[in-house]
Amino acid sequence: MTGQETRNKLTDYWKEAGVKEGDEFVMLTNIIHQEWTGLTVKQHKELKTLKSQNLRDHMNEAELIFTAHAELSTRQIAESEQAKGLQQNAKAGKKGGAVAKNARKELEAKTGKSVVTGENFLQAAKETKRIESKKR
């Protein structure tokens, strides 16, 4: 399962649980993200020097996996608690984000490396070499 499928299952749950798309989805996403990374989405984008680009497109492998872990944990907790509406899902989001935060901290302690980085992982478009034909 990809991270996007995990995200879609979470947002599908939110819709069914009465969370409004738009601002409420943004709020819940930020709660989960801040809990597992220690940064708001905006702060994480600033760390990577992004402006309007999609943060996920610029995450490293570990950042993507921990984001999916936080979202999966959030959905499973929300389902088990039968969370309804913004407030109950916000509580589930903090709990789900904390699960991923604890796993992140454990990995960082064992590797000595930070999972969340300012490095930008979207590969730059390759330059296309133009072949000039020689005229005789």
N, C-alpha and C positions, 0 to 999 in steps of 0.2 A: 504494500500500500504506500502511496506517495504522501508527502506532506500535504499536498493540495487536497487529496481525498480526505485526510484527517481533518483539515480545516473545513471542508464542505460538510462533513458529518456534524461538526460542532455548530456551524451556522444553521444547519437544518434543525438541530435540536433547539437552538435559540428561537428560531421562528415558531416552532411548535409550542415553545414554552412562553410565548407572548412577549419576547424581546423584540423591540422595533428595530428594523434595519436602519442603517445610517448612523446617527449619533450614538445610539445605545450599543450597536455592534462595535463602534470605534472605542467607546469607553471600556467595554469588556475586554477587547483585544489589548488595550493599553494596560489594564489591570494584570492580565496574564503575563504580558511581556515584561512589565516592570517587576513583577514578582520573581520571575526566573532569571532575568538579566541584571536587575538592580538599576535599570535605565528605562526611561519612557521610550516609546517608539521614536519620538522626535529627537531625544538625546542620542539614541543609537544611530539614527540617520546622520546626525551632526558628527558623531564619532567617525563615521565612514565618509564624511564630507559629501553627503548626498543632498540634493535639493528636492526635486520632484520625482526622483526615481523610486521604484519599488524596492523597499528594504530587502525583501526576500531574495530578489534577484542578485543581491550583492553580499549575501551571507555565505560564510564558509560551511563546509559539510557539517561540522559540529553544531554551529548555530542553527542550521536548518533542522537537524535531528532533535535538538533540545526544544526548539519551537514546537515541533510536532509532538514531542513528549508532553510538553506543557498543555497543549490543546487536547490531546488524547486523554490525559489525566483529568483535565477540567470537564470534558464531556462525560467521562465515566463517573466522576464524582457527582456531577449535576444529575445524571440519570439515577444513580443510586439514592440520592437525596430527593429526587423528583422536584428539582428546583424549577420554580416558575417566576417569570418576571425578571426585571433588571436586578433588584437587590439580592435575591436568592442566587442568581447566576453570578453576580459579582463575588459573593462569598465562595461559591464553587470555583471561580476563576482564581481567587487568591490561593485556595487549597491546591488546585491543579498546578498553578505556577510554582508553588512551594515544593511540590514533588520534584519538578524538573530542576529547581534551584539546588535542592539537596544533592541530586545526582550530579549536577554541574560542579558543585563545590568538591564533591568526592573525587571526580575525575581530575579537576585542577590540582587537588592535593597530591594525587598519585603521579601526575605528569609534570607538575611545576609550570604548566602552560595555561594561559587564560583562554577560555572558550570564546568569550565575546571579545572581538578585536575591531580595530579601526581599519583593518585591511579590506580592500574592495575586491571581491572575488568574481565579479562579472568580467569575463574575458573581453578584451577590447576587440573590436572588429578588425580582422586581418586586412592589411593593406593589399590592394589588388595591384599587381604590377601590370602596367600597360605595355603591351608589345607594339612597338612602332614598326610599321613596314617600311622597308627601304625602297625608295623610288629610284628607278634607273633611268 
